[in-house]
Structures are given as structure tokens and as C-alpha cells.
């Protein structure tokens, strides 16, 4: 199995960055890489709750991400399963583990570990996707305050 770890610093409080990972009005602004847009979000943000996020490319092609929130510690930790509904391969379920660490009142160190990939290509595609999403998140962080 393959995994990757990303460490990112955001200039916003852990509360605001944590909110960006579960509030639909914030997720819609950043939770799709590049010019892909979030077109639908359904979420039951509780431990054991499920989520479904639909993303749409400019061409109209859609992708649907689903999973379950397995651990929620407000402003500290978020763990969730991750699977693509429309994956041509077997339904591969991976795990996203995110820690939010306060460096000061307006700085958050985020550590994301995405694990369970069956090959390097899938791992690398997801790593690039997360980095592109985090660029968008950094761009909206002022609206989080």
C-alpha cells in the first residue's frame, strides 16, 4: 500500500481551517483541484456520518467522492474514508487523516496523510490534487476570518 504526507501552513486559526473541511459554503470554494468545481455537497458531519461530494470539470464530466467520517476532534483532527463512486477500477477505499495544529492565533500547521493506495500512480494523482486544492484554500483563507 502507498501513502503520502503533506505539511501545509495556513494563515488562519485552526477553527477556521477545520471549518473549511466540513462547512459546505466553504468546501464549495476550494475542494476541487484546478478549474474543476464542486457542484454538489451532501454531508452528515458526525462520527459515522457519510459525505458525498460531486465535482464537475469545465467539459461537464463529473466525479463523485464518497466516504465516512470516522474520527472528529473539533479543530484538532479529522479522519475519513475516501472512495470515488465512478472509478473504473474496483472501488478502492483510502483513508485521509488530517491534524490541525495551532502555531499562534492566526497560524495553523496542517498535516494530511492520505493512505491505502494500491499503486504509485493513484497516490501521485491524489497528492497533486490535494496540493492544487490547498492552493485554492490558501486563496480563500482571508474569507474564513
TORBAZA-464448 format. One record per residue: x, y, z of N, C-alpha, C, O in turn. Coordinates in Angstrom, 1 decimal. Layout:
+--------+--------+--------+--------+---------+--------+--------+--------+--------+--------+--------+--------+
:  neast : nnorth :    nup : caeast : canorth :   caup :  ceast : cnorth :    cup :  oeast : onorth :    oup :
+--------+--------+--------+--------+---------+--------+--------+--------+--------+--------+--------+--------+
:      X :      Y :      Z :      X :       Y :      Z :      X :      Y :      Z :      X :      Y :      Z :
...
+--------+--------+--------+--------+---------+--------+--------+--------+--------+--------+--------+--------+
***
This chain:
+--------+--------+--------+--------+---------+--------+--------+--------+--------+--------+--------+--------+
:  neast : nnorth :    nup : caeast : canorth :   caup :  ceast : cnorth :    cup :  oeast : onorth :    oup :
+--------+--------+--------+--------+---------+--------+--------+--------+--------+--------+--------+--------+
:    0.8 :   -1.2 :    0.0 :    0.0 :     0.0 :    0.0 :    0.9 :    1.3 :    0.0 :    2.0 :    1.3 :    0.6 :
:    0.4 :    2.3 :   -0.6 :    1.1 :     3.5 :   -0.8 :    0.4 :    4.7 :    0.0 :   -0.8 :    4.6 :    0.2 :
:    1.2 :    5.7 :    0.4 :    0.6 :     6.8 :    1.1 :    1.5 :    8.0 :    0.8 :    2.6 :    7.9 :    0.2 :
:    1.0 :    9.2 :    1.2 :    1.8 :    10.4 :    1.2 :    1.4 :   11.3 :    2.3 :    0.3 :   11.1 :    2.9 :
:    2.3 :   12.2 :    2.7 :    2.1 :    13.1 :    3.8 :    2.3 :   14.6 :    3.2 :    3.3 :   14.8 :    2.6 :
:    1.4 :   15.4 :    3.5 :    1.6 :    16.9 :    3.2 :    1.5 :   17.7 :    4.5 :    0.7 :   17.5 :    5.3 :
:    2.5 :   18.6 :    4.6 :    2.5 :    19.6 :    5.7 :    2.3 :   21.0 :    5.1 :    3.1 :   21.4 :    4.3 :
:    1.3 :   21.6 :    5.5 :    1.0 :    23.0 :    5.0 :    0.7 :   23.9 :    6.1 :    0.0 :   23.6 :    7.1 :
:    1.2 :   25.2 :    6.0 :    0.9 :    26.2 :    6.9 :   -0.1 :   27.2 :    6.3 :    0.1 :   27.7 :    5.2 :
:   -1.2 :   27.4 :    7.1 :   -2.2 :    28.4 :    6.7 :   -2.2 :   29.5 :    7.6 :   -2.0 :   29.4 :    8.8 :
:   -2.4 :   30.7 :    7.1 :   -2.5 :    31.9 :    8.0 :   -4.0 :   32.2 :    8.4 :   -4.6 :   33.2 :    7.9 :
:   -4.5 :   31.3 :    9.2 :   -5.8 :    31.3 :    9.7 :   -5.8 :   30.4 :   10.9 :   -5.0 :   29.5 :   11.1 :
:   -6.8 :   30.6 :   11.8 :   -6.8 :    29.8 :   13.0 :   -7.2 :   28.4 :   12.7 :   -7.8 :   28.1 :   11.7 :
:   -6.9 :   27.4 :   13.6 :   -7.3 :    26.0 :   13.4 :   -8.8 :   25.9 :   13.3 :   -9.3 :   25.1 :   12.5 :
:   -9.6 :   26.7 :   14.0 :  -11.0 :    26.7 :   13.9 :  -11.5 :   27.0 :   12.5 :  -12.4 :   26.3 :   11.9 :
:  -10.9 :   28.0 :   11.9 :  -11.3 :    28.4 :   10.5 :  -10.9 :   27.4 :    9.5 :  -11.6 :   27.1 :    8.6 :
:   -9.7 :   26.8 :    9.6 :   -9.3 :    25.8 :    8.7 :  -10.1 :   24.5 :    8.9 :  -10.4 :   23.9 :    7.9 :
:  -10.3 :   24.2 :   10.1 :  -11.2 :    23.0 :   10.4 :  -12.6 :   23.2 :    9.7 :  -13.1 :   22.3 :    9.1 :
:  -13.1 :   24.4 :    9.9 :  -14.5 :    24.7 :    9.3 :  -14.4 :   24.5 :    7.8 :  -15.4 :   24.0 :    7.2 :
:  -13.3 :   24.8 :    7.2 :  -13.2 :    24.7 :    5.7 :  -13.3 :   23.3 :    5.2 :  -13.6 :   23.1 :    4.1 :
:  -13.1 :   22.3 :    6.1 :  -13.1 :    20.9 :    5.8 :  -14.5 :   20.3 :    5.9 :  -14.7 :   19.2 :    5.6 :
:  -15.5 :   21.1 :    6.5 :  -16.8 :    20.4 :    6.7 :  -18.0 :   21.3 :    6.4 :  -19.1 :   20.8 :    6.2 :
:  -17.8 :   22.6 :    6.3 :  -18.9 :    23.5 :    6.0 :  -19.1 :   23.6 :    4.5 :  -18.2 :   24.1 :    3.8 :
:  -20.3 :   23.2 :    4.0 :  -20.5 :    23.3 :    2.6 :  -20.2 :   24.6 :    1.9 :  -19.6 :   24.6 :    0.8 :
:  -20.6 :   25.7 :    2.6 :  -20.3 :    27.0 :    1.9 :  -18.8 :   27.3 :    1.8 :  -18.5 :   28.2 :    1.0 :
:  -18.0 :   26.7 :    2.5 :  -16.5 :    26.8 :    2.4 :  -16.0 :   25.7 :    1.5 :  -15.1 :   26.0 :    0.6 :
:  -16.4 :   24.5 :    1.6 :  -15.9 :    23.4 :    0.8 :  -16.1 :   23.7 :   -0.7 :  -15.2 :   23.4 :   -1.5 :
:  -17.2 :   24.3 :   -1.0 :  -17.6 :    24.6 :   -2.4 :  -16.5 :   25.5 :   -3.1 :  -16.4 :   25.5 :   -4.3 :
:  -15.8 :   26.3 :   -2.2 :  -14.9 :    27.3 :   -2.8 :  -13.5 :   26.7 :   -3.1 :  -12.8 :   27.3 :   -3.8 :
:  -13.2 :   25.5 :   -2.5 :  -11.8 :    25.1 :   -2.6 :  -11.6 :   23.6 :   -2.8 :  -10.5 :   23.1 :   -3.2 :
:  -12.6 :   22.7 :   -2.6 :  -12.4 :    21.3 :   -2.5 :  -12.5 :   20.6 :   -3.9 :  -13.0 :   19.5 :   -4.0 :
:  -11.9 :   21.2 :   -4.9 :  -11.7 :    20.6 :   -6.2 :  -10.5 :   21.2 :   -6.9 :  -10.3 :   22.4 :   -6.8 :
:   -9.6 :   20.4 :   -7.5 :   -8.4 :    20.9 :   -8.0 :   -8.5 :   21.7 :   -9.3 :   -9.5 :   21.5 :  -10.1 :
:   -7.7 :   22.7 :   -9.5 :   -7.6 :    23.4 :  -10.8 :   -8.9 :   24.1 :  -11.1 :   -9.5 :   24.8 :  -10.3 :
:   -9.4 :   23.9 :  -12.4 :  -10.6 :    24.5 :  -12.8 :  -11.8 :   23.6 :  -12.6 :  -12.9 :   23.9 :  -13.2 :
:  -11.7 :   22.5 :  -11.9 :  -12.8 :    21.7 :  -11.5 :  -13.6 :   22.4 :  -10.4 :  -13.0 :   23.0 :   -9.5 :
:  -14.9 :   22.3 :  -10.5 :  -15.8 :    22.9 :   -9.5 :  -16.5 :   21.9 :   -8.7 :  -16.9 :   20.9 :   -9.2 :
:  -16.8 :   22.2 :   -7.4 :  -17.7 :    21.4 :   -6.6 :  -19.1 :   21.8 :   -7.0 :  -19.5 :   23.0 :   -6.9 :
:  -19.9 :   20.8 :   -7.4 :  -21.2 :    21.1 :   -7.9 :  -22.3 :   20.6 :   -7.0 :  -23.4 :   21.1 :   -7.1 :
:  -21.9 :   19.7 :   -6.0 :  -22.9 :    19.3 :   -5.0 :  -22.2 :   18.7 :   -3.8 :  -21.2 :   18.0 :   -3.9 :
:  -22.8 :   19.1 :   -2.6 :  -22.2 :    18.5 :   -1.4 :  -23.4 :   18.0 :   -0.5 :  -24.4 :   18.7 :   -0.3 :
:  -23.3 :   16.8 :   -0.1 :  -24.2 :    16.3 :    0.9 :  -23.3 :   15.7 :    2.1 :  -22.4 :   14.9 :    1.8 :
:  -23.6 :   16.1 :    3.3 :  -22.8 :    15.7 :    4.4 :  -23.5 :   15.6 :    5.7 :  -24.3 :   16.4 :    6.0 :
:  -23.2 :   14.6 :    6.4 :  -23.7 :    14.4 :    7.8 :  -22.4 :   14.4 :    8.7 :  -21.8 :   13.4 :    8.9 :
:  -22.0 :   15.6 :    9.1 :  -20.7 :    15.8 :    9.8 :  -20.8 :   15.4 :   11.2 :  -20.8 :   16.2 :   12.1 :
:  -20.8 :   14.0 :   11.4 :  -20.7 :    13.4 :   12.7 :  -19.9 :   12.2 :   12.6 :  -19.8 :   11.6 :   11.5 :
:  -19.3 :   11.7 :   13.6 :  -18.6 :    10.4 :   13.6 :  -19.5 :    9.3 :   13.1 :  -20.6 :    9.1 :   13.7 :
:  -19.2 :    8.6 :   12.1 :  -20.0 :     7.6 :   11.5 :  -20.9 :    8.2 :   10.4 :  -21.6 :    7.4 :    9.7 :
:  -21.0 :    9.5 :   10.3 :  -21.8 :    10.2 :    9.2 :  -21.1 :   10.0 :    7.9 :  -19.9 :    9.9 :    7.8 :
:  -21.9 :   10.1 :    6.8 :  -21.3 :    10.0 :    5.5 :  -21.3 :   11.3 :    4.7 :  -22.1 :   12.2 :    5.1 :
:  -20.5 :   11.4 :    3.7 :  -20.5 :    12.5 :    2.8 :  -20.4 :   12.1 :    1.4 :  -20.0 :   11.0 :    1.1 :
:  -20.9 :   13.0 :    0.5 :  -20.9 :    12.8 :   -0.9 :  -20.6 :   14.1 :   -1.6 :  -21.4 :   15.1 :   -1.4 :
:  -19.6 :   14.2 :   -2.3 :  -19.2 :    15.5 :   -3.0 :  -19.0 :   15.2 :   -4.5 :  -18.3 :   14.4 :   -4.9 :
:  -19.8 :   16.0 :   -5.3 :  -19.7 :    15.9 :   -6.7 :  -18.9 :   17.0 :   -7.3 :  -19.1 :   18.2 :   -6.9 :
:  -18.0 :   16.7 :   -8.2 :  -17.1 :    17.7 :   -8.8 :  -17.4 :   17.6 :  -10.3 :  -17.6 :   16.6 :  -10.9 :
:  -17.3 :   18.8 :  -11.0 :  -17.6 :    18.9 :  -12.4 :  -16.5 :   19.6 :  -13.1 :  -16.1 :   20.7 :  -12.7 :
:  -16.0 :   19.0 :  -14.1 :  -14.9 :    19.7 :  -15.0 :  -15.6 :   20.6 :  -15.9 :  -16.8 :   20.5 :  -16.2 :
:  -14.8 :   21.6 :  -16.5 :  -15.4 :    22.5 :  -17.5 :  -16.0 :   21.8 :  -18.7 :  -16.9 :   22.3 :  -19.3 :
:  -15.6 :   20.6 :  -19.0 :  -16.1 :    19.8 :  -20.1 :  -17.5 :   19.2 :  -19.7 :  -18.2 :   18.7 :  -20.6 :
:  -17.9 :   19.3 :  -18.4 :  -19.1 :    18.7 :  -18.0 :  -18.9 :   17.3 :  -17.4 :  -19.9 :   16.8 :  -16.7 :
:  -17.8 :   16.7 :  -17.5 :  -17.5 :    15.4 :  -16.9 :  -17.6 :   15.5 :  -15.4 :  -17.0 :   16.5 :  -14.8 :
:  -18.3 :   14.6 :  -14.7 :  -18.5 :    14.7 :  -13.3 :  -17.8 :   13.5 :  -12.6 :  -17.6 :   12.4 :  -13.1 :
:  -17.3 :   13.8 :  -11.3 :  -16.7 :    12.8 :  -10.5 :  -17.4 :   12.9 :   -9.1 :  -17.7 :   14.0 :   -8.7 :
:  -17.6 :   11.7 :   -8.5 :  -18.3 :    11.8 :   -7.2 :  -17.4 :   11.1 :   -6.2 :  -17.1 :    9.9 :   -6.3 :
:  -17.2 :   11.8 :   -5.1 :  -16.4 :    11.3 :   -4.0 :  -17.3 :   11.0 :   -2.8 :  -18.2 :   11.8 :   -2.5 :
:  -17.1 :    9.8 :   -2.2 :  -17.9 :     9.4 :   -1.1 :  -17.1 :    8.9 :    0.1 :  -15.9 :    8.5 :   -0.2 :
:  -17.6 :    8.9 :    1.3 :  -16.9 :     8.4 :    2.4 :  -17.6 :    8.6 :    3.7 :  -18.8 :    9.0 :    3.7 :
:  -16.9 :    8.2 :    4.7 :  -17.5 :     8.3 :    6.1 :  -16.5 :    9.0 :    7.0 :  -15.3 :    8.8 :    6.9 :
:  -17.0 :    9.8 :    7.9 :  -16.2 :    10.5 :    8.9 :  -16.0 :    9.5 :   10.0 :  -17.0 :    9.1 :   10.7 :
:  -14.8 :    9.1 :   10.3 :  -14.5 :     8.0 :   11.3 :  -14.0 :    8.6 :   12.6 :  -14.1 :    8.0 :   13.6 :
:  -13.4 :    9.8 :   12.5 :  -13.0 :    10.5 :   13.8 :  -13.0 :   12.0 :   13.6 :  -12.5 :   12.5 :   12.6 :
:  -13.7 :   12.6 :   14.5 :  -13.8 :    14.1 :   14.5 :  -13.4 :   14.6 :   15.9 :  -14.1 :   14.4 :   16.9 :
:  -12.3 :   15.4 :   16.0 :  -12.0 :    16.1 :   17.2 :  -11.9 :   17.6 :   16.7 :  -11.0 :   18.0 :   16.1 :
:  -12.9 :   18.4 :   17.1 :  -13.1 :    19.7 :   16.6 :  -11.8 :   20.5 :   16.7 :  -11.1 :   20.6 :   17.8 :
:  -11.4 :   21.1 :   15.6 :  -10.2 :    22.0 :   15.5 :   -8.9 :   21.3 :   15.7 :   -7.8 :   21.9 :   15.8 :
:   -8.9 :   19.9 :   15.8 :   -7.7 :    19.2 :   16.1 :   -7.4 :   18.0 :   15.1 :   -6.3 :   17.9 :   14.5 :
:   -8.4 :   17.2 :   14.8 :   -8.2 :    16.1 :   14.0 :   -9.5 :   15.7 :   13.2 :  -10.6 :   15.8 :   13.7 :
:   -9.3 :   15.2 :   12.0 :  -10.4 :    14.7 :   11.1 :   -9.9 :   13.5 :   10.4 :   -8.9 :   13.6 :    9.7 :
:  -10.6 :   12.4 :   10.5 :  -10.2 :    11.2 :    9.8 :  -11.5 :   10.7 :    9.0 :  -12.6 :   10.7 :    9.5 :
:  -11.3 :   10.4 :    7.7 :  -12.4 :    10.0 :    6.9 :  -12.0 :    9.0 :    5.8 :  -10.8 :    9.0 :    5.4 :
:  -12.9 :    8.1 :    5.5 :  -12.7 :     7.2 :    4.3 :  -12.9 :    8.0 :    3.1 :  -13.6 :    9.1 :    3.1 :
:  -12.4 :    7.5 :    1.9 :  -12.4 :     8.2 :    0.7 :  -12.5 :    7.2 :   -0.5 :  -11.7 :    6.3 :   -0.6 :
:  -13.5 :    7.4 :   -1.3 :  -13.7 :     6.5 :   -2.4 :  -14.4 :    7.2 :   -3.6 :  -15.2 :    8.1 :   -3.3 :
:  -14.0 :    6.9 :   -4.8 :  -14.6 :     7.5 :   -6.0 :  -15.7 :    6.6 :   -6.4 :  -15.4 :    5.4 :   -6.7 :
:  -16.9 :    7.1 :   -6.5 :  -18.1 :     6.3 :   -7.0 :  -17.9 :    5.8 :   -8.4 :  -18.3 :    4.7 :   -8.7 :
:  -17.3 :    6.6 :   -9.2 :  -17.3 :     6.3 :  -10.6 :  -15.9 :    5.8 :  -11.1 :  -15.5 :    5.9 :  -12.3 :
:  -15.1 :    5.3 :  -10.2 :  -13.8 :     4.7 :  -10.5 :  -14.0 :    3.5 :  -11.4 :  -14.8 :    2.6 :  -11.0 :
:  -13.3 :    3.4 :  -12.5 :  -13.4 :     2.3 :  -13.4 :  -12.8 :    1.0 :  -12.7 :  -13.2 :   -0.1 :  -13.0 :
:  -11.8 :    1.2 :  -11.9 :  -11.2 :     0.1 :  -11.2 :  -12.2 :   -0.3 :  -10.1 :  -13.2 :    0.2 :   -9.9 :
:  -11.7 :   -1.4 :   -9.3 :  -12.5 :    -1.7 :   -8.1 :  -12.7 :   -0.5 :   -7.2 :  -11.9 :    0.4 :   -7.3 :
:  -13.7 :   -0.5 :   -6.5 :  -13.9 :     0.6 :   -5.6 :  -12.9 :    0.6 :   -4.5 :  -12.9 :   -0.2 :   -3.5 :
:  -11.9 :    1.4 :   -4.7 :  -10.7 :     1.5 :   -3.7 :  -11.0 :    2.5 :   -2.6 :  -11.3 :    3.7 :   -2.9 :
:  -11.0 :    2.0 :   -1.4 :  -11.3 :     2.9 :   -0.3 :   -9.9 :    3.3 :    0.4 :   -9.2 :    2.4 :    0.8 :
:   -9.6 :    4.5 :    0.4 :   -8.4 :     5.0 :    1.1 :   -8.8 :    5.8 :    2.3 :  -10.0 :    6.0 :    2.6 :
:   -7.8 :    6.2 :    3.1 :   -8.1 :     7.0 :    4.3 :   -7.4 :    8.3 :    4.3 :   -6.2 :    8.4 :    4.0 :
:   -8.1 :    9.3 :    4.7 :   -7.5 :    10.7 :    4.9 :   -7.5 :   11.0 :    6.4 :   -8.5 :   11.0 :    7.0 :
:   -6.3 :   11.3 :    6.9 :   -6.1 :    11.6 :    8.3 :   -5.5 :   13.0 :    8.4 :   -4.3 :   13.2 :    7.9 :
:   -6.2 :   14.0 :    9.0 :   -5.7 :    15.4 :    9.0 :   -5.6 :   15.8 :   10.4 :   -6.5 :   15.7 :   11.2 :
:   -4.5 :   16.5 :   10.7 :   -4.3 :    17.1 :   12.0 :   -4.1 :   18.6 :   11.9 :   -3.4 :   19.0 :   10.9 :
:   -4.7 :   19.3 :   12.8 :   -4.7 :    20.8 :   12.7 :   -4.0 :   21.2 :   14.0 :   -4.4 :   21.0 :   15.1 :
:   -2.8 :   21.9 :   13.8 :   -2.1 :    22.3 :   15.0 :   -1.9 :   23.8 :   15.0 :   -1.5 :   24.4 :   14.0 :
:   -2.3 :   24.5 :   16.1 :   -2.2 :    25.9 :   16.2 :   -0.7 :   26.3 :   16.5 :   -0.1 :   25.8 :   17.4 :
:   -0.2 :   27.2 :   15.6 :    1.1 :    27.7 :   15.8 :    1.0 :   29.1 :   16.6 :    1.9 :   29.4 :   17.4 :
:    0.0 :   29.8 :   16.4 :   -0.4 :    31.0 :   17.1 :   -1.8 :   31.3 :   16.8 :   -2.5 :   30.5 :   16.1 :
:   -2.4 :   32.4 :   17.2 :   -3.8 :    32.7 :   17.0 :   -4.2 :   32.7 :   15.5 :   -5.4 :   32.4 :   15.2 :
:   -3.3 :   33.0 :   14.6 :   -3.7 :    33.1 :   13.2 :   -2.8 :   32.2 :   12.3 :   -2.7 :   32.5 :   11.1 :
:   -2.3 :   31.2 :   12.8 :   -1.5 :    30.3 :   12.0 :   -1.8 :   28.8 :   12.4 :   -1.7 :   28.4 :   13.6 :
:   -2.0 :   28.0 :   11.4 :   -2.3 :    26.6 :   11.6 :   -1.4 :   25.8 :   10.7 :   -1.2 :   26.0 :    9.5 :
:   -0.8 :   24.8 :   11.4 :    0.0 :    23.8 :   10.7 :   -0.9 :   22.6 :   10.5 :   -1.3 :   22.0 :   11.4 :
:   -1.1 :   22.3 :    9.2 :   -2.0 :    21.2 :    8.8 :   -1.1 :   20.0 :    8.3 :   -0.2 :   20.2 :    7.5 :
:   -1.3 :   18.8 :    8.9 :   -0.6 :    17.6 :    8.4 :   -1.7 :   16.7 :    7.9 :   -2.6 :   16.2 :    8.6 :
:   -1.6 :   16.3 :    6.6 :   -2.5 :    15.4 :    6.0 :   -1.8 :   14.2 :    5.5 :   -0.8 :   14.2 :    4.9 :
:   -2.3 :   13.0 :    5.9 :   -1.8 :    11.7 :    5.5 :   -2.9 :   11.0 :    4.7 :   -4.0 :   10.8 :    5.3 :
:   -2.7 :   10.7 :    3.5 :   -3.7 :    10.0 :    2.7 :   -3.1 :    8.6 :    2.4 :   -2.0 :    8.6 :    1.7 :
:   -3.7 :    7.6 :    2.8 :   -3.1 :     6.2 :    2.8 :   -4.0 :    5.2 :    2.2 :   -5.3 :    5.4 :    2.1 :
:   -3.5 :    4.1 :    1.7 :   -4.3 :     3.0 :    1.2 :   -4.3 :    2.8 :   -0.3 :   -5.1 :    2.1 :   -0.8 :
:   -3.4 :    3.6 :   -1.0 :   -3.4 :     3.5 :   -2.4 :   -2.7 :    2.2 :   -2.9 :   -1.8 :    1.7 :   -2.3 :
:   -3.3 :    1.6 :   -4.0 :   -2.7 :     0.3 :   -4.4 :   -1.6 :    0.5 :   -5.4 :   -0.9 :   -0.5 :   -5.7 :
:   -1.4 :    1.7 :   -5.9 :   -0.3 :     1.9 :   -6.8 :    0.2 :    3.4 :   -6.7 :   -0.4 :    4.2 :   -6.2 :
:    1.4 :    3.6 :   -7.2 :    2.1 :     4.9 :   -7.2 :    1.3 :    6.0 :   -8.0 :    1.3 :    7.1 :   -7.6 :
:    0.7 :    5.6 :   -9.1 :    0.0 :     6.5 :  -10.0 :   -1.2 :    7.1 :   -9.2 :   -1.3 :    8.3 :   -9.3 :
:   -2.0 :    6.3 :   -8.6 :   -3.1 :     6.8 :   -7.9 :   -2.7 :    7.7 :   -6.7 :   -3.2 :    8.8 :   -6.5 :
:   -1.6 :    7.3 :   -6.0 :   -1.1 :     8.1 :   -4.9 :   -0.6 :    9.5 :   -5.5 :   -1.0 :   10.5 :   -4.9 :
:    0.1 :    9.4 :   -6.5 :    0.7 :    10.7 :   -7.1 :   -0.4 :   11.6 :   -7.6 :   -0.3 :   12.8 :   -7.4 :
:   -1.5 :   11.1 :   -8.2 :   -2.6 :    11.9 :   -8.7 :   -3.3 :   12.6 :   -7.5 :   -3.6 :   13.7 :   -7.6 :
:   -3.5 :   11.8 :   -6.5 :   -4.2 :    12.4 :   -5.3 :   -3.3 :   13.4 :   -4.6 :   -3.8 :   14.5 :   -4.2 :
:   -2.0 :   13.2 :   -4.5 :   -1.1 :    14.2 :   -3.9 :   -1.2 :   15.5 :   -4.7 :   -1.2 :   16.6 :   -4.1 :
:   -1.1 :   15.4 :   -6.0 :   -1.2 :    16.6 :   -6.9 :   -2.5 :   17.3 :   -6.7 :   -2.6 :   18.5 :   -6.6 :
:   -3.6 :   16.5 :   -6.6 :   -4.9 :    17.1 :   -6.4 :   -5.0 :   17.8 :   -5.1 :   -5.6 :   18.9 :   -5.0 :
:   -4.5 :   17.2 :   -4.0 :   -4.6 :    17.9 :   -2.7 :   -3.8 :   19.2 :   -2.7 :   -4.2 :   20.2 :   -2.2 :
:   -2.6 :   19.2 :   -3.4 :   -1.8 :    20.4 :   -3.4 :   -2.5 :   21.5 :   -4.2 :   -2.5 :   22.7 :   -3.8 :
:   -3.2 :   21.1 :   -5.3 :   -4.0 :    22.1 :   -6.0 :   -5.1 :   22.7 :   -5.2 :   -5.5 :   23.9 :   -5.3 :
:   -5.8 :   21.8 :   -4.4 :   -6.9 :    22.2 :   -3.6 :   -6.4 :   23.2 :   -2.5 :   -7.0 :   24.2 :   -2.2 :
:   -5.2 :   22.8 :   -1.9 :   -4.7 :    23.7 :   -0.8 :   -4.3 :   25.0 :   -1.3 :   -4.3 :   26.0 :   -0.6 :
:   -3.9 :   25.1 :   -2.6 :   -3.6 :    26.4 :   -3.2 :   -4.9 :   27.3 :   -3.2 :   -4.9 :   28.5 :   -2.9 :
:   -6.0 :   26.6 :   -3.6 :   -7.3 :    27.3 :   -3.5 :   -7.7 :   27.7 :   -2.1 :   -8.1 :   28.8 :   -1.9 :
:   -7.5 :   26.8 :   -1.2 :   -7.8 :    27.1 :    0.2 :   -7.0 :   28.3 :    0.8 :   -7.5 :   29.1 :    1.5 :
:   -5.7 :   28.3 :    0.4 :   -4.9 :    29.4 :    0.8 :   -5.4 :   30.7 :    0.2 :   -5.3 :   31.8 :    0.9 :
:   -6.0 :   30.7 :   -1.0 :   -6.5 :    31.9 :   -1.6 :   -7.8 :   32.4 :   -0.9 :   -8.1 :   33.6 :   -1.0 :
:   -8.6 :   31.5 :   -0.3 :   -9.8 :    31.9 :    0.3 :   -9.7 :   32.1 :    1.8 :  -10.6 :   32.5 :    2.5 :
:   -8.5 :   31.9 :    2.4 :   -8.4 :    31.9 :    3.9 :   -8.7 :   33.2 :    4.5 :   -9.1 :   33.3 :    5.6 :
:   -8.6 :   34.3 :    3.7 :   -9.0 :    35.6 :    4.3 :  -10.5 :   35.7 :    4.5 :  -11.0 :   36.3 :    5.4 :
:  -11.2 :   35.0 :    3.7 :  -12.7 :    35.0 :    3.8 :  -13.1 :   34.0 :    5.0 :  -14.3 :   34.0 :    5.4 :
:  -12.2 :   33.3 :    5.5 :  -12.5 :    32.4 :    6.6 :  -12.6 :   33.2 :    8.0 :  -13.3 :   32.7 :    8.9 :
:  -11.9 :   34.3 :    8.0 :  -11.8 :    35.0 :    9.3 :  -13.1 :   35.7 :    9.7 :  -13.2 :   36.4 :   10.7 :
+--------+--------+--------+--------+---------+--------+--------+--------+--------+--------+--------+--------+
***
